[in-house]
């Protein structure tokens, strides 16, 4: 079973949606979502952010 395109699903149900592929764009999309009076889905392209490297505290 394929993963649905959550951006398109959100739009189909009348929600606002954004696609992001960078941390900078996520911040912008998040601020916009907070300002919007209705629901917003933010689809984060994790492949574009790879490789994610965890930071370990010592």
PQR file with spaces between the fields and no chain letter, atoms N, CA, C, O and H, PARSE charges and radii, in Angstrom:
ATOM       1  N    UNK     1       0.838   -1.173    0.000 -0.4000 1.5000
ATOM       2  CA   UNK     1       0.000    0.000    0.000 -0.0000 2.0000
ATOM       3  C    UNK     1       0.887    1.242    0.000  0.5500 1.7000
ATOM       4  O    UNK     1       1.827    1.338    0.790 -0.5500 1.4000
ATOM       5  N    UNK     2       0.598    2.161   -0.858 -0.4000 1.5000
ATOM       6  CA   UNK     2       1.376    3.392   -0.966 -0.0000 2.0000
ATOM       7  C    UNK     2       0.933    4.417    0.072  0.5500 1.7000
ATOM       8  O    UNK     2      -0.226    4.443    0.485 -0.5500 1.4000
ATOM       9  H    UNK     2      -0.165    2.083   -1.499  0.4000 1.0000
ATOM      10  N    UNK     3       1.866    5.249    0.479 -0.4000 1.5000
ATOM      11  CA   UNK     3       1.545    6.335    1.395 -0.0000 2.0000
ATOM      12  C    UNK     3       0.822    7.424    0.622  0.5500 1.7000
ATOM      13  O    UNK     3       1.276    7.810   -0.455 -0.5500 1.4000
ATOM      14  H    UNK     3       2.808    5.228    0.143  0.4000 1.0000
ATOM      15  N    UNK     4      -0.296    7.931    1.143 -0.4000 1.5000
ATOM      16  CA   UNK     4      -1.017    8.973    0.414 -0.0000 2.0000
ATOM      17  C    UNK     4      -0.242   10.292    0.422  0.5500 1.7000
ATOM      18  O    UNK     4       0.611   10.521    1.280 -0.5500 1.4000
ATOM      19  H    UNK     4      -0.665    7.617    2.018  0.4000 1.0000
ATOM      20  N    UNK     5      -0.548   11.128   -0.522 -0.4000 1.5000
ATOM      21  CA   UNK     5       0.023   12.470   -0.571 -0.0000 2.0000
ATOM      22  C    UNK     5      -0.815   13.324    0.381  0.5500 1.7000
ATOM      23  O    UNK     5      -1.892   13.792    0.011 -0.5500 1.4000
ATOM      24  H    UNK     5      -1.242   10.941   -1.218  0.4000 1.0000
ATOM      25  N    UNK     6      -0.325   13.525    1.604 -0.4000 1.5000
ATOM      26  CA   UNK     6      -1.108   14.205    2.626 -0.0000 2.0000
ATOM      27  C    UNK     6      -1.406   15.655    2.280  0.5500 1.7000
ATOM      28  O    UNK     6      -2.415   16.203    2.723 -0.5500 1.4000
ATOM      29  H    UNK     6       0.550   13.144    1.904  0.4000 1.0000
ATOM      30  N    UNK     7      -0.546   16.276    1.499 -0.4000 1.5000
ATOM      31  CA   UNK     7      -0.815   17.632    1.021 -0.0000 2.0000
ATOM      32  C    UNK     7      -2.102   17.635    0.197  0.5500 1.7000
ATOM      33  O    UNK     7      -3.002   18.439    0.442 -0.5500 1.4000
ATOM      34  H    UNK     7       0.274   15.830    1.138  0.4000 1.0000
ATOM      35  N    UNK     8      -2.181   16.734   -0.779 -0.4000 1.5000
ATOM      36  CA   UNK     8      -3.358   16.674   -1.645 -0.0000 2.0000
ATOM      37  C    UNK     8      -4.606   16.241   -0.887  0.5500 1.7000
ATOM      38  O    UNK     8      -5.701   16.723   -1.179 -0.5500 1.4000
ATOM      39  H    UNK     8      -1.450   16.081   -0.978  0.4000 1.0000
ATOM      40  N    UNK     9      -4.462   15.347    0.074 -0.4000 1.5000
ATOM      41  CA   UNK     9      -5.609   14.917    0.891 -0.0000 2.0000
ATOM      42  C    UNK     9      -6.138   16.094    1.689  0.5500 1.7000
ATOM      43  O    UNK     9      -7.349   16.302    1.759 -0.5500 1.4000
ATOM      44  H    UNK     9      -3.573   14.955    0.311  0.4000 1.0000
ATOM      45  N    UNK    10      -5.243   16.868    2.293 -0.4000 1.5000
ATOM      46  CA   UNK    10      -5.669   18.037    3.069 -0.0000 2.0000
ATOM      47  C    UNK    10      -6.431   19.021    2.201  0.5500 1.7000
ATOM      48  O    UNK    10      -7.490   19.510    2.594 -0.5500 1.4000
ATOM      49  H    UNK    10      -4.259   16.699    2.236  0.4000 1.0000
ATOM      50  N    UNK    11      -5.901   19.312    1.027 -0.4000 1.5000
ATOM      51  CA   UNK    11      -6.556   20.246    0.111 -0.0000 2.0000
ATOM      52  C    UNK    11      -7.924   19.709   -0.309  0.5500 1.7000
ATOM      53  O    UNK    11      -8.892   20.466   -0.385 -0.5500 1.4000
ATOM      54  H    UNK    11      -5.041   18.914    0.707  0.4000 1.0000
ATOM      55  N    UNK    12      -8.006   18.410   -0.582 -0.4000 1.5000
ATOM      56  CA   UNK    12      -9.281   17.809   -0.990 -0.0000 2.0000
ATOM      57  C    UNK    12     -10.350   17.956    0.088  0.5500 1.7000
ATOM      58  O    UNK    12     -11.539   18.046   -0.220 -0.5500 1.4000
ATOM      59  H    UNK    12      -7.220   17.795   -0.520  0.4000 1.0000
ATOM      60  N    UNK    13      -9.929   17.980    1.352 -0.4000 1.5000
ATOM      61  CA   UNK    13     -10.876   18.130    2.450 -0.0000 2.0000
ATOM      62  C    UNK    13     -11.085   19.582    2.859  0.5500 1.7000
ATOM      63  O    UNK    13     -11.763   19.863    3.847 -0.5500 1.4000
ATOM      64  H    UNK    13      -8.964   17.907    1.603  0.4000 1.0000
ATOM      65  N    UNK    14     -10.502   20.502    2.100 -0.4000 1.5000
ATOM      66  CA   UNK    14     -10.720   21.916    2.351 -0.0000 2.0000
ATOM      67  C    UNK    14      -9.753   22.554    3.325  0.5500 1.7000
ATOM      68  O    UNK    14      -9.953   23.698    3.731 -0.5500 1.4000
ATOM      69  H    UNK    14      -9.951   20.274    1.298  0.4000 1.0000
ATOM      70  N    UNK    15      -8.720   21.847    3.704 -0.4000 1.5000
ATOM      71  CA   UNK    15      -7.718   22.412    4.603 -0.0000 2.0000
ATOM      72  C    UNK    15      -6.639   23.121    3.798  0.5500 1.7000
ATOM      73  O    UNK    15      -6.496   22.895    2.596 -0.5500 1.4000
ATOM      74  H    UNK    15      -8.557   20.917    3.374  0.4000 1.0000
ATOM      75  N    UNK    16      -5.907   23.956    4.451 -0.4000 1.5000
ATOM      76  CA   UNK    16      -4.765   24.612    3.843 -0.0000 2.0000
ATOM      77  C    UNK    16      -3.583   23.664    3.956  0.5500 1.7000
ATOM      78  O    UNK    16      -3.486   22.930    4.939 -0.5500 1.4000
ATOM      79  H    UNK    16      -6.023   24.140    5.427  0.4000 1.0000
ATOM      80  N    UNK    17      -2.685   23.656    2.984 -0.4000 1.5000
ATOM      81  CA   UNK    17      -1.548   22.747    3.013 -0.0000 2.0000
ATOM      82  C    UNK    17      -0.312   23.406    2.431  0.5500 1.7000
ATOM      83  O    UNK    17      -0.395   24.271    1.559 -0.5500 1.4000
ATOM      84  H    UNK    17      -2.764   24.252    2.185  0.4000 1.0000
ATOM      85  N    UNK    18       0.837   22.977    2.934 -0.4000 1.5000
ATOM      86  CA   UNK    18       2.119   23.470    2.430 -0.0000 2.0000
ATOM      87  C    UNK    18       3.074   22.291    2.324  0.5500 1.7000
ATOM      88  O    UNK    18       3.031   21.364    3.132 -0.5500 1.4000
ATOM      89  H    UNK    18       0.904   22.275    3.643  0.4000 1.0000
ATOM      90  N    UNK    19       3.944   22.344    1.303 -0.4000 1.5000
ATOM      91  CA   UNK    19       5.015   21.354    1.169 -0.0000 2.0000
ATOM      92  C    UNK    19       6.320   22.067    1.479  0.5500 1.7000
ATOM      93  O    UNK    19       6.564   23.167    0.984 -0.5500 1.4000
ATOM      94  H    UNK    19       3.978   23.097    0.647  0.4000 1.0000
ATOM      95  N    UNK    20       7.152   21.448    2.291 -0.4000 1.5000
ATOM      96  CA   UNK    20       8.436   22.065    2.618 -0.0000 2.0000
ATOM      97  C    UNK    20       9.553   21.047    2.452  0.5500 1.7000
ATOM      98  O    UNK    20       9.370   19.848    2.665 -0.5500 1.4000
ATOM      99  H    UNK    20       6.953   20.554    2.693  0.4000 1.0000
ATOM     100  N    UNK    21      10.723   21.564    2.062 -0.4000 1.5000
ATOM     101  CA   UNK    21      11.872   20.689    1.854 -0.0000 2.0000
ATOM     102  C    UNK    21      13.121   21.245    2.520  0.5500 1.7000
ATOM     103  O    UNK    21      14.235   20.814    2.222 -0.5500 1.4000
ATOM     104  H    UNK    21      10.872   22.538    1.889  0.4000 1.0000
ATOM     105  N    UNK    22      12.930   22.221    3.438 -0.4000 1.5000
ATOM     106  CA   UNK    22      14.075   22.767    4.166 -0.0000 2.0000
ATOM     107  C    UNK    22      13.602   23.265    5.521  0.5500 1.7000
ATOM     108  O    UNK    22      12.423   23.559    5.718 -0.5500 1.4000
ATOM     109  H    UNK    22      12.025   22.570    3.680  0.4000 1.0000
ATOM     110  N    UNK    23      14.534   23.351    6.437 -0.4000 1.5000
ATOM     111  CA   UNK    23      14.198   23.845    7.777 -0.0000 2.0000
ATOM     112  C    UNK    23      13.740   25.295    7.716  0.5500 1.7000
ATOM     113  O    UNK    23      12.836   25.692    8.451 -0.5500 1.4000
ATOM     114  H    UNK    23      15.492   23.112    6.276  0.4000 1.0000
ATOM     115  N    UNK    24      14.353   26.080    6.854 -0.4000 1.5000
ATOM     116  CA   UNK    24      13.972   27.480    6.730 -0.0000 2.0000
ATOM     117  C    UNK    24      12.528   27.616    6.230  0.5500 1.7000
ATOM     118  O    UNK    24      11.752   28.420    6.746 -0.5500 1.4000
ATOM     119  H    UNK    24      15.087   25.758    6.257  0.4000 1.0000
ATOM     120  N    UNK    25      12.192   26.828    5.234 -0.4000 1.5000
ATOM     121  CA   UNK    25      10.826   26.883    4.689 -0.0000 2.0000
ATOM     122  C    UNK    25       9.821   26.357    5.704  0.5500 1.7000
ATOM     123  O    UNK    25       8.687   26.834    5.753 -0.5500 1.4000
ATOM     124  H    UNK    25      12.822   26.175    4.814  0.4000 1.0000
ATOM     125  N    UNK    26      10.224   25.375    6.520 -0.4000 1.5000
ATOM     126  CA   UNK    26       9.321   24.876    7.553 -0.0000 2.0000
ATOM     127  C    UNK    26       8.954   25.990    8.526  0.5500 1.7000
ATOM     128  O    UNK    26       7.789   26.142    8.895 -0.5500 1.4000
ATOM     129  H    UNK    26      11.145   24.988    6.480  0.4000 1.0000
ATOM     130  N    UNK    27       9.944   26.759    8.936 -0.4000 1.5000
ATOM     131  CA   UNK    27       9.659   27.851    9.871 -0.0000 2.0000
ATOM     132  C    UNK    27       8.640   28.821    9.269  0.5500 1.7000
ATOM     133  O    UNK    27       7.701   29.232    9.950 -0.5500 1.4000
ATOM     134  H    UNK    27      10.889   26.635    8.636  0.4000 1.0000
ATOM     135  N    UNK    28       8.817   29.186    8.008 -0.4000 1.5000
ATOM     136  CA   UNK    28       7.868   30.084    7.338 -0.0000 2.0000
ATOM     137  C    UNK    28       6.474   29.468    7.284  0.5500 1.7000
ATOM     138  O    UNK    28       5.484   30.133    7.591 -0.5500 1.4000
ATOM     139  H    UNK    28       9.580   28.853    7.455  0.4000 1.0000
ATOM     140  N    UNK    29       6.398   28.195    6.894 -0.4000 1.5000
ATOM     141  CA   UNK    29       5.110   27.511    6.786 -0.0000 2.0000
ATOM     142  C    UNK    29       4.434   27.396    8.148  0.5500 1.7000
ATOM     143  O    UNK    29       3.213   27.517    8.243 -0.5500 1.4000
ATOM     144  H    UNK    29       7.203   27.655    6.645  0.4000 1.0000
ATOM     145  N    UNK    30       5.210   27.166    9.196 -0.4000 1.5000
ATOM     146  CA   UNK    30       4.652   27.040   10.543 -0.0000 2.0000
ATOM     147  C    UNK    30       4.068   28.365   11.015  0.5500 1.7000
ATOM     148  O    UNK    30       2.982   28.396   11.594 -0.5500 1.4000
ATOM     149  H    UNK    30       6.203   27.068    9.119  0.4000 1.0000
ATOM     150  N    UNK    31       4.775   29.447   10.773 -0.4000 1.5000
ATOM     151  CA   UNK    31       4.270   30.774   11.145 -0.0000 2.0000
ATOM     152  C    UNK    31       2.988   31.073   10.379  0.5500 1.7000
ATOM     153  O    UNK    31       2.026   31.580   10.957 -0.5500 1.4000
ATOM     154  H    UNK    31       5.657   29.422   10.303  0.4000 1.0000
ATOM     155  N    UNK    32       2.965   30.764    9.085 -0.4000 1.5000
ATOM     156  CA   UNK    32       1.753   30.967    8.282 -0.0000 2.0000
ATOM     157  C    UNK    32       0.600   30.126    8.815  0.5500 1.7000
ATOM     158  O    UNK    32      -0.538   30.593    8.861 -0.5500 1.4000
ATOM     159  H    UNK    32       3.746   30.353    8.616  0.4000 1.0000
ATOM     160  N    UNK    33       0.882   28.899    9.214 -0.4000 1.5000
ATOM     161  CA   UNK    33      -0.157   28.014    9.745 -0.0000 2.0000
ATOM     162  C    UNK    33      -0.737   28.575   11.036  0.5500 1.7000
ATOM     163  O    UNK    33      -1.946   28.493   11.254 -0.5500 1.4000
ATOM     164  H    UNK    33       1.806   28.520    9.177  0.4000 1.0000
ATOM     165  N    UNK    34       0.094   29.135   11.883 -0.4000 1.5000
ATOM     166  CA   UNK    34      -0.392   29.722   13.133 -0.0000 2.0000
ATOM     167  C    UNK    34      -1.274   30.943   12.888  0.5500 1.7000
ATOM     168  O    UNK    34      -2.200   31.211   13.654 -0.5500 1.4000
ATOM     169  H    UNK    34       1.076   29.201   11.706  0.4000 1.0000
ATOM     170  N    UNK    35      -0.987   31.669   11.835 -0.4000 1.5000
ATOM     171  CA   UNK    35      -1.775   32.871   11.500 -0.0000 2.0000
ATOM     172  C    UNK    35      -3.107   32.530   10.843  0.5500 1.7000
ATOM     173  O    UNK    35      -4.053   33.315   10.908 -0.5500 1.4000
ATOM     174  H    UNK    35      -0.234   31.451   11.213  0.4000 1.0000
ATOM     175  N    UNK    36      -3.183   31.364   10.213 -0.4000 1.5000
ATOM     176  CA   UNK    36      -4.395   30.957    9.502 -0.0000 2.0000
ATOM     177  C    UNK    36      -5.449   30.498   10.503  0.5500 1.7000
ATOM     178  O    UNK    36      -5.131   29.800   11.466 -0.5500 1.4000
ATOM     179  H    UNK    36      -2.414   30.726   10.160  0.4000 1.0000
ATOM     180  N    UNK    37      -6.698   30.888   10.278 -0.4000 1.5000
ATOM     181  CA   UNK    37      -7.774   30.579   11.226 -0.0000 2.0000
ATOM     182  C    UNK    37      -8.276   29.137   11.144  0.5500 1.7000
ATOM     183  O    UNK    37      -8.980   28.679   12.043 -0.5500 1.4000
ATOM     184  H    UNK    37      -6.956   31.454    9.496  0.4000 1.0000
ATOM     185  N    UNK    38      -7.925   28.427   10.089 -0.4000 1.5000
ATOM     186  CA   UNK    38      -8.409   27.062    9.918 -0.0000 2.0000
ATOM     187  C    UNK    38      -7.291   26.046   10.018  0.5500 1.7000
ATOM     188  O    UNK    38      -6.165   26.381   10.385 -0.5500 1.4000
ATOM     189  H    UNK    38      -7.353   28.799    9.359  0.4000 1.0000
ATOM     190  N    UNK    39      -7.607   24.796    9.687 -0.4000 1.5000
ATOM     191  CA   UNK    39      -6.587   23.744    9.766 -0.0000 2.0000
ATOM     192  C    UNK    39      -5.547   23.863    8.652  0.5500 1.7000
ATOM     193  O    UNK    39      -5.848   24.286    7.536 -0.5500 1.4000
ATOM     194  H    UNK    39      -8.521   24.524    9.389  0.4000 1.0000
ATOM     195  N    UNK    40      -4.333   23.482    8.987 -0.4000 1.5000
ATOM     196  CA   UNK    40      -3.233   23.482    8.023 -0.0000 2.0000
ATOM     197  C    UNK    40      -2.425   22.201    8.184  0.5500 1.7000
ATOM     198  O    UNK    40      -2.119   21.793    9.304 -0.5500 1.4000
ATOM     199  H    UNK    40      -4.089   23.138    9.893  0.4000 1.0000
ATOM     200  N    UNK    41      -2.082   21.572    7.072 -0.4000 1.5000
ATOM     201  CA   UNK    41      -1.196   20.413    7.066 -0.0000 2.0000
ATOM     202  C    UNK    41       0.124   20.857    6.447  0.5500 1.7000
ATOM     203  O    UNK    41       0.151   21.462    5.375 -0.5500 1.4000
ATOM     204  H    UNK    41      -2.331   21.904    6.162  0.4000 1.0000
ATOM     205  N    UNK    42       1.219   20.548    7.140 -0.4000 1.5000
ATOM     206  CA   UNK    42       2.546   20.846    6.602 -0.0000 2.0000
ATOM     207  C    UNK    42       3.204   19.517    6.254  0.5500 1.7000
ATOM     208  O    UNK    42       3.528   18.717    7.132 -0.5500 1.4000
ATOM     209  H    UNK    42       1.197   20.057    8.011  0.4000 1.0000
ATOM     210  N    UNK    43       3.391   19.299    4.972 -0.4000 1.5000
ATOM     211  CA   UNK    43       4.018   18.063    4.478 -0.0000 2.0000
ATOM     212  C    UNK    43       5.521   18.323    4.369  0.5500 1.7000
ATOM     213  O    UNK    43       5.957   19.148    3.566 -0.5500 1.4000
ATOM     214  H    UNK    43       3.128   19.949    4.258  0.4000 1.0000
ATOM     215  N    UNK    44       6.306   17.617    5.179 -0.4000 1.5000
ATOM     216  CA   UNK    44       7.752   17.794    5.181 -0.0000 2.0000
ATOM     217  C    UNK    44       8.388   16.694    4.338  0.5500 1.7000
ATOM     218  O    UNK    44       8.203   15.508    4.612 -0.5500 1.4000
ATOM     219  H    UNK    44       5.952   16.947    5.832  0.4000 1.0000
ATOM     220  N    UNK    45       9.134   17.091    3.317 -0.4000 1.5000
ATOM     221  CA   UNK    45       9.837   16.144    2.452 -0.0000 2.0000
ATOM     222  C    UNK    45      11.101   15.691    3.174  0.5500 1.7000
ATOM     223  O    UNK    45      12.143   16.338    3.080 -0.5500 1.4000
ATOM     224  H    UNK    45       9.284   18.054    3.095  0.4000 1.0000
ATOM     225  N    UNK    46      11.004   14.579    3.893 -0.4000 1.5000
ATOM     226  CA   UNK    46      12.125   14.091    4.687 -0.0000 2.0000
ATOM     227  C    UNK    46      13.303   13.658    3.815  0.5500 1.7000
ATOM     228  O    UNK    46      14.453   13.743    4.246 -0.5500 1.4000
ATOM     229  H    UNK    46      10.157   14.052    3.969  0.4000 1.0000
ATOM     230  N    UNK    47      13.031   13.198    2.608 -0.4000 1.5000
ATOM     231  CA   UNK    47      14.119   12.787    1.713 -0.0000 2.0000
ATOM     232  C    UNK    47      15.008   13.974    1.365  0.5500 1.7000
ATOM     233  O    UNK    47      16.221   13.826    1.218 -0.5500 1.4000
ATOM     234  H    UNK    47      12.097   13.129    2.258  0.4000 1.0000
ATOM     235  N    UNK    48      14.401   15.151    1.234 -0.4000 1.5000
ATOM     236  CA   UNK    48      15.168   16.350    0.912 -0.0000 2.0000
ATOM     237  C    UNK    48      16.035   16.787    2.086  0.5500 1.7000
ATOM     238  O    UNK    48      17.056   17.447    1.894 -0.5500 1.4000
ATOM     239  H    UNK    48      13.416   15.271    1.354  0.4000 1.0000
ATOM     240  N    UNK    49      15.634   16.424    3.296 -0.4000 1.5000
ATOM     241  CA   UNK    49      16.385   16.816    4.482 -0.0000 2.0000
ATOM     242  C    UNK    49      17.460   15.803    4.859  0.5500 1.7000
ATOM     243  O    UNK    49      18.263   16.069    5.753 -0.5500 1.4000
ATOM     244  H    UNK    49      14.804   15.888    3.452  0.4000 1.0000
ATOM     245  N    UNK    50      17.493   14.667    4.206 -0.4000 1.5000
ATOM     246  CA   UNK    50      18.447   13.618    4.544 -0.0000 2.0000
ATOM     247  C    UNK    50      19.837   13.998    4.075  0.5500 1.7000
ATOM     248  O    UNK    50      19.950   14.760    3.115 -0.5500 1.4000
ATOM     249  H    UNK    50      16.841   14.451    3.480  0.4000 1.0000
ATOM     250  N    UNK    51      20.847   13.535    4.664 -0.4000 1.5000
ATOM     251  CA   UNK    51      20.783   12.684    5.849 -0.0000 2.0000
ATOM     252  C    UNK    51      20.663   13.539    7.101  0.5500 1.7000
ATOM     253  O    UNK    51      21.395   14.512    7.277 -0.5500 1.4000
ATOM     254  H    UNK    51      20.755   12.916    5.443  0.4000 1.0000
ATOM     255  N    UNK    52      19.744   13.168    7.954 -0.4000 1.5000
ATOM     256  CA   UNK    52      19.618   13.836    9.237 -0.0000 2.0000
ATOM     257  C    UNK    52      20.646   13.219   10.175  0.5500 1.7000
ATOM     258  O    UNK    52      20.788   11.998   10.234 -0.5500 1.4000
ATOM     259  H    UNK    52      19.149   12.377    7.812  0.4000 1.0000
ATOM     260  N    UNK    53      21.330   14.030   10.876 -0.4000 1.5000
ATOM     261  CA   UNK    53      22.344   13.527   11.792 -0.0000 2.0000
ATOM     262  C    UNK    53      21.943   13.907   13.214  0.5500 1.7000
ATOM     263  O    UNK    53      21.862   15.089   13.550 -0.5500 1.4000
ATOM     264  H    UNK    53      21.214   15.022   10.828  0.4000 1.0000
ATOM     265  N    UNK    54      21.697   12.906   14.038 -0.4000 1.5000
ATOM     266  CA   UNK    54      21.328   13.231   15.413 -0.0000 2.0000
ATOM     267  C    UNK    54      22.491   13.848   16.167  0.5500 1.7000
ATOM     268  O    UNK    54      23.650   13.494   15.949 -0.5500 1.4000
ATOM     269  H    UNK    54      21.764   11.947   13.766  0.4000 1.0000
ATOM     270  N    UNK    55      22.171   14.759   17.041 -0.4000 1.5000
ATOM     271  CA   UNK    55      23.200   15.328   17.885 -0.0000 2.0000
ATOM     272  C    UNK    55      23.125   14.653   19.245  0.5500 1.7000
ATOM     273  O    UNK    55      22.055   14.549   19.844 -0.5500 1.4000
ATOM     274  H    UNK    55      21.230   15.046   17.218  0.4000 1.0000
ATOM     275  N    UNK    56      24.236   14.214   19.707 -0.4000 1.5000
ATOM     276  CA   UNK    56      24.306   13.526   20.986 -0.0000 2.0000
ATOM     277  C    UNK    56      25.017   14.424   21.992  0.5500 1.7000
ATOM     278  O    UNK    56      26.108   14.936   21.741 -0.5500 1.4000
ATOM     279  H    UNK    56      25.105   14.299   19.220  0.4000 1.0000
ATOM     280  N    UNK    57      24.371   14.596   23.124 -0.4000 1.5000
ATOM     281  CA   UNK    57      25.029   15.390   24.162 -0.0000 2.0000
ATOM     282  C    UNK    57      25.990   14.501   24.934  0.5500 1.7000
ATOM     283  O    UNK    57      25.718   13.323   25.162 -0.5500 1.4000
ATOM     284  H    UNK    57      23.484   14.180   23.328  0.4000 1.0000
ATOM     285  N    UNK    58      27.097   15.067   25.327 -0.4000 1.5000
ATOM     286  CA   UNK    58      28.097   14.282   26.057 -0.0000 2.0000
ATOM     287  C    UNK    58      28.154   14.678   27.502  0.5500 1.7000
ATOM     288  O    UNK    58      28.942   14.118   28.265 -0.5500 1.4000
ATOM     289  H    UNK    58      27.319   16.025   25.143  0.4000 1.0000
